[in-house]
Amino acid sequence: MIRKLLVANRGEIARRVFATCRALGVETVAVHSDADAAEPFVGEADQAVRLPGATPTETYLQVEKILDAARRSGADAVHPGYGFLAENAEFAAAVTDAGLTWVGPPAKVIAAMGDKLAAKAMLAEAGVPMLPSWTDTDGISDFPVLVKASAGGGGRGMRIVRDAAGLADAVASARREAAAAFGDGTVFIERYVERGRHVEVQIFGDTHGTVHVLGVRECSIQRRHQKIIEEAPGDLPPGLHDRLHETAMAAGRAVDYVGAGTVEFLLAPTGEFFFLEMNTRLQVEHPVTELVTPVGLDLVRMQLLVAEGAPLPAHHHYPATRGYAIEVRLCAEEPAQGWRPATGTLHRFSVPGVDREFGWIQRAGLRLDSGVVEGSVVGVHYDSLLAKLIAVAPTRSEAARALAGALARAEIHGVATNRDLLVRVLRSREFAAGEIDTGFLDRHPEVFAPLLPADQVPLTALAAALAGAAHRRSTAPVLAGLPSGWRNVAAFPQVARFAGPDGTEIEIRYRLDRTGGLAEWSSTSAASDSADGPEAPEPGVEPSVALVEATPERVVLDVDGVRRAYRVHRVGSAVFVDGPDGAASLAELPRLPLPTAEVAAGSLLAPLPGAVTRVHVQVGQRVTAGEPLLTLEAMKLEHPVLAPTDGVVAELPVPAGGQVQTGAVLAVIDSSPATGDLEPSNPEEDSR
């Protein structure tokens, strides 16, 4: 029997496993990097062991460090979580060789399924349908194709290629990303199915030869090949569930599967389905399966019991479901910067209506599986997932509506996220109609628009200004009862200036009467980063607004006869406003700004902290708009930096291998028409 369990993972994953351990009375051990020392999962464990370093390579991927932590803490079992070492056969073998209980499939099964090429060959013999695939680029003429990493998943190392010209570069890039993420740069190429759907089957096996199927999940809403919305039991054609169950069962039995696993398939528009991969671990999306089981299965509990040698029941009825569950992955991403991973401090993280964290809900409700709390720092070392929010309801439409509503009302301050995108997808007509596939987001660019309409931003800025005035009056040492800015003779209005969500400067002018009511107001906006300098402010078309209530945290406005409440949260100069139409992050600008250093024209700035892995050009080289200049790696993903215009590379201040912070100058492009070709410099000299 497992007495003390070490979880070789972090964040939401570790917290999920700890929640089940507390219910079972199993002691827990966390391992953590220096960057994670203050994170919630560390404090929730009974014991914690530091892994010196910050990056995954230095810490969570170090087998010997993990085993040493188990020895020092007295753990008698290891759970790998869902990532890092979860599908590392060498780690599984090392845990077993150390005399510890391994919570997962045997090392030989992990090795067999971890090599996707070998897995395809093995399961094809068991009758599992396969797509044609290639191990090199020779002889491929049937496009489009998909380049995939052999040793990993999660969308890393995957590239869609639509013609032969881009194949070599895609393979090279996929190899680099796969090597960085999984330590193995092996890739293969597979026929790409247009309008395909990604469906998967949860399986579970024990050490006595029993393999059960626990149901189907639909995971087709993806961006950059990474799932962002998952659902169960899936809105599939009649009879397809049974066919998927039978095929997944055959795959599990063919490899003598033990523990929690997932068999993933690509469903073609014709109704055919093909094997994608078998994940030999618990999946990130497992909560939707748990929430639709009538008996309230806890898959982590099942993992622990099977690891102890307990048998699964010989007969079961698990695929029978009750209701419908939908999960969204809330990720730290910058919508205004090409959806790059975002960093920062979560000043507020509040989701209304949550019924349970990390557990089963008996009736309809919301479940939150989160790796963060208020005050958590989101850094650059790990992936961007912050939390998963899951809704369960009698029907798919009810689950989608409840989930979208909770997300829209959530207060998430300090870190940019994909929240608005998730809400728009859940509320879209096509999603409601089940018209989904892996290319859904490519065909519906409208879902990438912010929830807050541009014409409502001035009202949020007005609310921020009025809340700021209320705050100043509440802290005034004298005459605190007077309205802010009140004068015996009306002269100049109060002025507040903010940088809006898109960087646009917004100026709010307002005047309060002697009763504290809003006598007048107006707004102007100007682009703050125009290439030709600040534009002349343009007056907004202002609705009729009356002030109903203003406190430092809450402002209620009557807008054209309709009351609208705004929640305002201020952290330094940052002001977060949550209103009825959406949320806005504003930055209050100083009335008398201090001089700042000028950035040379044509400078390309780092959008987030990271490492420059490759420099593709030389100083003096002429480039065209869209040409790759260098590659920045952050949060385990590659981010190409492209030339914004035609010109000549004037500066490359950061060599390959250099670390940069947000805002650092990566390159300077001289786009002056008079610029001639310069002699390319020696890249070796530039890197010294």
C-alpha positions in Angstrom: 0.0 0.0 0.0 1.3 3.5 -0.9 2.1 5.5 2.2 3.9 8.6 0.8 3.7 9.7 -2.8 6.1 12.0 -4.6 4.7 13.9 -7.6 7.3 14.5 -10.2 5.5 17.5 -11.6 4.3 21.0 -10.8 1.4 23.4 -10.8 -2.1 22.3 -11.5 -0.9 18.8 -12.2 0.6 18.3 -8.8 -2.4 20.0 -7.0 -4.8 17.6 -8.8 -2.9 14.5 -7.5 -2.5 16.0 -4.0 -6.3 16.5 -3.8 -6.9 12.8 -4.3 -4.1 11.8 -1.9 -5.6 13.9 0.9 -9.0 12.1 0.4 -7.2 8.7 0.6 -4.9 9.6 3.5 -1.7 9.3 1.4 1.1 11.6 2.4 2.5 13.8 -0.3 5.9 15.1 -1.4 6.4 18.0 -3.9 9.6 18.7 -5.8 10.1 22.3 -7.0 12.5 24.5 -8.9 13.7 27.7 -7.6 11.2 29.5 -9.8 8.4 27.6 -8.2 9.4 27.9 -4.6 6.4 30.1 -3.7 3.8 28.3 -5.8 0.6 26.8 -4.3 1.4 23.2 -5.0 4.6 23.4 -2.9 2.7 24.7 0.1 -0.1 22.1 -0.2 2.3 19.1 0.0 3.1 17.5 3.3 6.8 17.8 2.4 8.7 19.6 -0.4 12.2 19.1 -1.8 14.1 21.8 -3.7 15.5 21.0 -7.1 18.3 23.7 -7.7 17.7 25.6 -10.9 14.9 27.1 -12.8 14.4 25.5 -16.2 12.8 22.1 -16.8 16.1 20.7 -18.1 17.8 21.7 -14.8 15.1 20.5 -12.5 11.9 18.5 -13.4 13.6 16.5 -16.2 16.5 15.4 -14.0 15.8 11.8 -13.1 18.6 11.5 -10.5 17.4 14.6 -8.7 13.8 13.3 -8.5 15.0 9.9 -7.2 17.2 11.6 -4.6 14.2 13.7 -3.5 12.2 10.5 -3.0 15.0 9.0 -0.9 15.5 12.1 1.2 11.7 12.5 1.9 11.0 8.8 2.5 8.5 8.5 -0.4 7.7 5.0 -1.4 5.9 5.8 -4.7 6.3 8.2 -7.6 3.5 9.8 -9.7 4.8 11.5 -12.8 1.8 13.8 -13.4 0.9 14.5 -17.0 4.1 15.9 -18.5 7.9 16.2 -18.2 8.8 12.6 -17.3 5.3 11.1 -17.5 6.1 9.3 -20.7 9.8 8.7 -20.1 10.4 4.9 -20.1 13.9 5.3 -18.5 12.4 7.3 -15.6 9.7 4.6 -15.0 12.4 1.9 -15.0 14.7 3.9 -12.7 11.8 4.4 -10.2 11.0 0.7 -10.2 14.7 -0.3 -10.0 15.0 2.0 -6.9 12.4 -0.1 -5.2 9.7 2.5 -5.4 6.1 2.0 -6.7 5.6 3.5 -10.1 2.2 5.0 -10.7 1.8 4.4 -14.4 2.2 1.9 -17.2 5.3 -0.4 -17.2 8.4 1.0 -18.8 8.2 -1.4 -21.7 4.7 -0.1 -22.6 5.8 3.6 -22.3 8.8 2.8 -24.6 6.6 1.0 -27.2 4.0 3.8 -27.4 6.5 6.6 -26.9 8.1 5.9 -30.2 5.1 6.9 -32.4 6.6 5.1 -35.5 7.0 1.8 -33.6 3.5 2.3 -32.0 1.9 2.7 -35.5 3.5 -0.5 -36.7 2.6 -2.5 -33.6 -1.1 -1.4 -33.5 -1.6 -1.7 -37.2 -1.0 -5.5 -36.7 -3.8 -5.3 -34.1 -6.2 -3.9 -36.7 -6.1 -0.3 -35.7 -6.5 1.9 -38.8 -3.5 4.1 -39.7 -2.7 7.1 -41.9 0.1 6.7 -44.4 3.4 8.1 -43.0 7.0 8.7 -44.0 10.3 9.0 -42.1 12.1 11.2 -44.6 11.1 13.8 -47.3 12.0 11.7 -50.3 9.2 10.8 -52.6 6.5 12.8 -50.8 4.1 14.4 -53.4 0.7 14.1 -51.8 0.3 17.4 -49.9 -0.7 18.7 -47.4 1.3 16.7 -44.8 1.9 17.0 -41.1 5.3 16.9 -39.5 5.1 15.3 -36.0 7.5 14.7 -33.2 8.0 10.9 -32.6 8.7 11.3 -28.8 6.2 13.8 -27.6 2.8 15.5 -27.9 0.9 18.7 -26.9 1.4 20.2 -30.3 5.1 20.7 -29.9 7.2 19.7 -32.9 4.2 19.8 -35.2 4.0 21.6 -38.6 1.5 21.6 -41.4 3.2 21.7 -44.8 1.1 22.4 -47.9 3.8 22.2 -50.6 7.2 20.7 -51.2 9.0 24.0 -51.0 8.4 24.4 -47.2 9.0 20.8 -46.2 12.7 20.9 -45.4 12.4 24.0 -43.2 9.4 22.6 -41.4 11.2 19.3 -40.6 14.3 21.2 -39.3 12.2 23.5 -37.1 10.1 20.6 -35.8 13.2 18.7 -34.9 14.6 21.6 -32.9 11.4 22.2 -31.0 10.9 18.5 -30.3 14.5 18.2 -29.0 14.0 21.2 -26.7 10.7 19.9 -25.4 11.3 16.1 -25.2 15.0 15.6 -25.5 14.5 13.7 -28.8 14.4 15.4 -32.1 13.1 12.5 -34.1 10.1 13.4 -36.4 8.0 11.7 -39.0 5.6 12.9 -41.7 1.9 11.9 -42.0 -0.8 12.7 -44.4 -2.8 15.7 -43.2 -6.6 15.3 -43.2 -8.5 18.6 -43.9 -11.5 19.3 -41.7 -10.5 16.4 -39.4 -11.8 16.0 -35.9 -9.6 15.0 -32.9 -11.3 12.4 -30.8 -9.9 10.2 -28.1 -10.8 7.3 -25.9 -9.9 7.0 -22.2 -8.7 3.5 -21.3 -7.7 1.9 -18.1 -5.9 -1.4 -17.4 -4.7 -3.3 -14.4 -2.0 -5.8 -13.7 -4.4 -8.7 -13.9 -5.0 -8.4 -17.7 -8.2 -6.3 -17.6 -8.6 -3.3 -19.9 -11.6 -1.1 -19.7 -12.9 1.8 -21.8 -14.1 4.8 -19.9 -15.6 6.9 -22.7 -14.9 9.3 -25.6 -13.7 12.9 -25.6 -13.9 15.5 -28.4 -10.8 17.7 -28.6 -11.1 19.4 -31.9 -10.9 23.0 -30.9 -7.1 23.6 -31.2 -4.7 26.4 -31.8 -1.1 25.7 -32.9 -2.0 22.0 -32.5 -2.7 22.4 -28.8 -6.1 21.7 -27.4 -7.9 24.6 -25.8 -11.5 23.2 -25.5 -12.4 19.5 -24.7 -15.8 17.9 -24.2 -17.3 14.6 -23.2 -19.0 12.3 -24.2 -18.7 14.0 -27.6 -21.3 15.0 -30.2 -20.6 12.1 -32.6 -22.7 10.3 -35.2 -24.7 7.2 -34.0 -22.7 4.1 -33.6 -19.3 5.9 -33.7 -18.8 5.7 -30.0 -19.0 1.9 -30.0 -16.6 1.6 -32.9 -14.1 3.9 -31.2 -14.5 2.0 -27.9 -13.8 -1.3 -29.7 -10.7 0.0 -31.5 -9.3 1.6 -28.3 -9.9 -1.6 -26.4 -8.0 -3.6 -29.1 -5.1 -1.1 -28.8 -4.9 -1.4 -25.1 -5.0 -5.2 -25.1 -2.4 -5.4 -27.8 0.2 -3.8 -25.5 -1.1 -5.3 -22.2 -1.9 -1.8 -21.0 -1.8 -0.9 -17.2 -3.0 2.3 -15.6 -4.6 5.4 -17.2 -4.1 5.9 -20.9 -5.6 7.6 -23.9 -5.9 6.4 -27.5 -6.2 9.3 -29.9 -7.8 9.2 -33.3 -8.3 11.6 -36.2 -11.9 11.5 -37.5 -12.2 12.3 -41.2 -15.4 14.0 -42.7 -16.1 10.6 -44.4 -16.6 8.9 -41.0 -13.3 7.0 -41.2 -11.0 7.4 -38.2 -7.3 6.8 -37.9 -4.9 6.2 -35.1 -2.9 9.2 -34.0 -1.0 8.1 -30.9 -1.4 6.5 -27.5 -0.6 8.7 -24.5 0.7 6.5 -21.7 -0.4 8.9 -18.9 -3.4 10.7 -17.5 -4.4 13.5 -19.9 -4.9 17.2 -19.1 -8.5 16.8 -20.2 -9.4 13.9 -17.9 -11.9 16.0 -15.8 -14.5 15.9 -18.5 -14.5 12.1 -18.4 -14.7 12.1 -14.6 -17.6 14.5 -14.6 -19.9 12.6 -16.9 -19.6 9.2 -15.2 -22.7 8.4 -13.1 -20.5 6.9 -10.3 -18.1 9.8 -10.0 -14.9 8.1 -11.0 -11.7 9.6 -9.7 -9.0 8.6 -12.2 -6.1 9.5 -10.0 -7.6 7.3 -7.2 -7.9 4.5 -9.8 -4.2 5.0 -10.8 -3.1 4.7 -7.2 -5.2 1.6 -6.5 -4.0 -0.2 -9.7 -0.4 0.7 -8.8 -0.9 -1.1 -5.5 -2.1 -4.2 -7.4 -5.8 -3.8 -7.0 -7.9 -5.4 -9.8 -10.5 -3.5 -11.9 -14.0 -5.0 -11.8 -14.3 -7.7 -14.4 -17.5 -6.1 -15.8 -18.3 -2.4 -15.9 -20.6 0.1 -17.4 -18.3 3.1 -17.3 -19.1 4.5 -20.8 -22.7 5.1 -19.7 -22.8 8.9 -19.1 -24.9 11.4 -17.4 -25.1 14.9 -18.9 -22.3 16.7 -20.8 -19.0 18.3 -19.7 -16.9 20.9 -21.4 -13.4 22.0 -20.3 -11.5 25.1 -21.4 -7.8 25.7 -20.9 -7.1 29.2 -19.6 -3.6 30.1 -20.8 -1.3 33.1 -20.2 -1.1 34.6 -23.7 -0.9 38.1 -25.2 -3.8 38.5 -27.7 -2.4 41.8 -28.9 1.0 40.3 -29.7 0.2 37.4 -31.8 -0.9 35.2 -28.9 2.6 34.9 -27.6 3.0 33.4 -24.1 2.5 36.1 -21.4 4.3 36.6 -18.1 3.5 38.7 -15.0 2.0 38.6 -11.6 -1.7 37.5 -11.1 -2.9 40.4 -9.0 -6.4 38.9 -8.9 -7.8 35.5 -9.9 -11.4 35.0 -9.2 -13.9 32.8 -11.1 -17.5 33.1 -9.9 -19.8 30.1 -9.2 -17.2 27.4 -8.8 -18.7 24.4 -7.0 -15.6 22.3 -6.6 -11.9 22.2 -7.1 -10.2 19.1 -8.4 -13.3 16.9 -7.8 -16.5 15.3 -9.0 -19.7 17.3 -9.0 -22.9 15.4 -8.3 -25.2 17.6 -10.3 -24.7 20.5 -12.8 -21.9 22.9 -11.8 -18.4 24.3 -12.3 -15.1 22.7 -11.4 -11.8 24.6 -11.3 -8.4 22.8 -11.6 -5.9 25.6 -11.2 -2.2 25.8 -10.7 -2.3 29.5 -9.7 -3.8 31.7 -7.0 -3.7 35.5 -6.5 -0.1 36.6 -6.2 1.3 33.8 -8.4 4.1 34.8 -10.7 3.8 33.5 -14.3 7.4 33.1 -15.6 9.0 32.0 -18.9 10.3 28.6 -17.9 7.1 26.5 -18.2 4.1 26.2 -20.4 1.4 28.9 -20.4 -1.5 26.9 -18.8 -2.9 28.7 -15.8 -6.0 26.7 -15.1 -8.8 24.5 -16.4 -12.5 25.4 -15.9 -15.0 22.7 -16.5 -18.8 22.9 -16.7 -21.1 19.9 -16.4 -24.8 20.2 -17.2 -27.7 18.0 -18.6 -27.0 19.1 -22.2 -24.1 20.4 -24.3 -25.7 23.8 -24.9 -26.3 24.3 -21.1 -22.7 23.4 -20.3 -21.3 25.8 -23.0 -23.6 28.6 -21.8 -22.6 28.2 -18.1 -19.0 27.9 -18.9 -19.0 31.0 -21.1 -20.8 33.0 -18.5 -18.4 32.1 -15.7 -15.4 32.9 -17.9 -16.8 36.3 -19.0 -17.4 37.3 -15.3 -14.1 36.1 -14.0 -11.6 38.6 -12.7 -8.1 37.8 -14.1 -5.8 40.7 -13.5 -2.1 41.2 -14.2 -1.5 38.5 -16.9 -3.0 38.6 -20.4 -5.0 35.4 -21.2 -7.0 33.7 -23.9 -10.2 34.1 -21.9 -12.0 36.3 -24.5 -11.2 33.8 -27.3 -12.6 30.9 -25.2 -15.9 32.8 -24.5 -16.4 33.8 -28.2 -15.9 30.1 -29.3 -18.3 28.8 -26.7 -20.9 31.4 -27.7 -20.4 31.0 -31.5 -23.2 29.6 -33.6 -20.9 27.1 -35.3 -19.8 25.6 -32.0 -23.4 25.4 -30.8 -24.3 23.5 -33.9 -21.3 21.1 -33.5 -19.7 22.4 -36.7 -16.2 21.9 -35.4 -12.9 20.4 -36.5 -9.2 21.0 -35.9 -9.3 24.0 -38.4 -12.1 25.7 -36.6 -10.1 28.7 -35.5 -8.5 29.2 -38.9 -11.9 29.5 -40.5 -13.4 31.8 -37.8 -11.0 34.7 -37.3 -13.9 36.7 -35.7 -13.6 34.7 -32.5 -10.2 36.3 -31.9 -11.8 39.7 -31.3 -11.8 41.1 -27.7 -15.1 40.8 -25.9 -15.0 44.5 -25.0 -16.0 46.5 -28.1 -13.7 49.4 -29.0 -16.5 51.9 -28.6 -16.9 50.8 -25.0 -13.3 51.4 -24.0 -13.9 55.1 -23.2 -16.6 54.2 -20.7 -14.2 51.8 -18.9 -11.6 54.5 -18.8 -14.2 56.9 -17.4 -15.0 54.3 -14.7 -11.3 54.0 -13.9 -11.0 57.8 -13.7 -14.0 58.1 -11.3 -12.8 55.3 -9.2 -9.4 57.0 -9.0 -11.0 60.2 -7.9 -13.0 58.3 -5.2 -9.8 56.7 -4.0 -8.1 60.1 -3.7 -11.0 61.6 -1.8 -11.2 58.6 0.6 -7.5 59.0 1.5 -7.5 62.8 1.6 -6.2 64.2 4.9 -8.4 67.3 4.8 -11.8 68.2 3.3 -12.5 64.6 2.3 -16.2 65.3 2.0 -15.8 67.6 -1.0 -16.2 66.2 -4.5 -13.0 65.5 -6.3 -11.7 68.6 -8.1 -14.6 70.7 -7.0 -14.3 74.5 -7.3 -16.6 77.4 -6.5 -16.3 78.6 -10.1 -16.2 75.9 -12.7 -13.1 76.3 -14.7 -11.1 73.4 -16.1 -12.3 69.8 -16.0 -10.4 67.0 -14.3 -8.1 65.1 -16.7 -7.0 61.5 -16.5 -4.9 59.8 -19.2 -4.6 56.0 -19.7 -2.9 53.7 -22.1 -5.7 51.5 -23.4 -5.7 47.7 -24.0 -4.2 48.1 -27.5 -1.7 50.8 -26.4 -3.8 53.7 -27.6 -3.7 56.7 -25.3 -7.1 57.7 -24.0 -7.7 61.1 -22.3 -10.8 61.4 -20.1 -12.1 64.9 -19.2 -14.8 65.2 -16.6 -16.4 67.6 -14.1 -18.4 66.8 -11.0 -21.1 69.1 -9.7 -21.4 70.2 -6.1 -23.5 67.1 -5.3 -20.8 64.7 -6.6 -22.8 64.0 -9.8 -21.2 63.9 -13.2 -21.8 67.3 -14.8 -20.0 66.6 -18.1 -17.4 64.3 -19.6 -15.6 63.6 -22.8 -12.9 61.4 -24.2 -10.2 61.6 -26.9 -7.8 59.0 -28.1 -4.6 58.9 -30.0 -2.2 56.2 -31.1 0.7 56.3 -28.7 3.2 54.7 -31.1 2.5 56.2 -34.5 5.5 56.1 -36.8 5.0 59.8 -37.4 4.6 60.8 -33.8 1.4 61.1 -31.8 -1.7 61.7 -33.8 -4.1 64.5 -33.2 -6.6 63.4 -30.6 -10.0 62.6 -32.1 -13.1 63.3 -30.0 -15.3 60.3 -29.2 -19.0 60.2 -29.7 -20.1 60.2 -26.1 -23.3 58.7 -24.8 -25.4 60.4 -22.2 -23.9 59.4 -18.8 -25.0 60.0 -15.2 -23.0 58.9 -12.2 -25.0 56.7 -9.9 -22.2 55.5 -7.6 -18.5 55.8 -7.4 -16.2 54.1 -4.8 -12.5 53.1 -5.3 -13.6 49.6 -6.2 -17.0 50.0 -7.9 -18.5 52.6 -10.3 -22.1 52.5 -11.5 -23.1 54.6 -14.5 -26.4 55.3 -16.1 -25.6 55.2 -19.8 -28.5 56.3 -22.0 -31.0 55.2 -19.4 -29.3 51.8 -18.7 -27.4 51.2 -15.5 -24.0 49.6 -16.0 -21.7 48.5 -13.1 -17.9 48.4 -13.3 -15.6 46.7 -10.9 -12.3 48.5 -10.6 -9.0 47.1 -9.2 -5.9 49.3 -9.0 -2.4 48.0 -8.6 0.1 50.9 -8.8 -0.5 52.6 -12.2 -2.3 49.5 -13.6 -6.1 49.7 -13.5 -8.2 46.6 -14.2 -11.9 47.3 -15.1 -14.4 44.5 -15.4 -17.7 45.7 -16.9 -20.9 44.2 -18.4 -19.3 44.0 -21.9 -15.9 42.7 -21.1 -12.7 43.5 -19.2 -10.0 46.1 -19.9 -6.5 46.5 -18.6 -5.5 50.1 -18.5 -2.3 51.9 -17.4 -2.7 55.3 -15.9 -0.3 57.7 -17.4 1.5 60.4 -15.4 0.4 64.0 -15.8 4.0 65.1 -16.1 5.9 62.1 -17.6 9.6 61.8 -17.0 11.9 61.8 -20.1 12.8 58.3 -21.3 15.5 57.0 -23.6 14.6 56.9 -27.2 14.6 53.7 -29.1 16.1 53.9 -32.6 13.6 53.9 -35.5 13.1 50.4 -36.9 13.9 48.7 -33.6 12.3 45.3 -33.1 11.8 44.7 -29.4 11.5 41.3 -27.5 7.8 40.6 -26.9 8.6 38.5 -23.9 11.7 37.2 -22.0 13.5 34.3 -23.6 16.6 33.1 -25.4 17.7 33.9 -28.9 18.4 30.5 -30.3 19.3 31.4 -33.9 20.2 34.5 -35.9 19.2 34.1 -39.6 20.7 37.4 -41.0 23.8 39.5 -40.8 24.3 43.2 -40.2 24.3 45.0 -43.6 22.0 42.3 -45.2 19.0 43.6 -47.2 15.8 41.9 -46.1 12.2 42.0 -47.2 9.0 42.3 -45.1 8.1 39.0 -43.4 11.6 37.6 -43.7 12.8 35.7 -40.6 15.5 37.7 -38.7 16.0 35.5 -35.6 14.2 32.9 -33.5 13.3 33.6 -29.8 12.5 30.6 -27.6 10.3 31.0 -24.5 7.9 28.7 -22.6 9.2 25.8 -24.6 8.1 27.2 -28.0 9.9 28.9 -30.9 8.8 32.4 -31.8 10.1 33.7 -35.1 10.9 37.4 -35.3 10.1 38.8 -38.8 11.2 41.9 -40.6 8.3 44.4 -40.4 9.3 46.1 -43.6 11.9 46.1 -46.4 15.2 47.4 -45.4 18.8 46.8 -44.3 19.8 45.1 -41.0 21.5 47.9 -39.2 22.0 46.3 -35.8 21.9 42.8 -34.2 22.7 43.5 -30.6 21.9 39.9 -29.3 23.9 36.9 -30.5 22.6 33.4 -30.7 22.4 32.0 -27.2 21.8 35.4 -25.6 19.1 35.9 -23.0 16.8 38.9 -23.3 14.0 40.5 -21.2 10.8 42.0 -22.5 11.5 45.2 -24.5 15.1 44.4 -25.3 16.2 45.5 -28.8 16.6 42.4 -30.9 17.3 44.0 -34.3 17.2 47.4 -36.0 16.0 47.6 -39.6 16.9 50.7 -41.6 14.0 51.2 -44.1 15.3 54.5 -45.4 14.9 54.7 -49.2 18.4 56.1 -49.5 19.9 53.1 -47.7 22.2 51.1 -49.9 23.5 47.6 -49.5 26.1 47.4 -46.8 28.9 44.9 -46.7 27.7 42.0 -44.5 29.7 41.7 -41.3 31.4 38.5 -40.0 28.8 36.8 -37.8 31.6 35.3 -35.7 32.9 38.7 -34.9 29.3 39.9 -34.1 28.9 37.2 -31.6 31.9 38.1 -29.5 
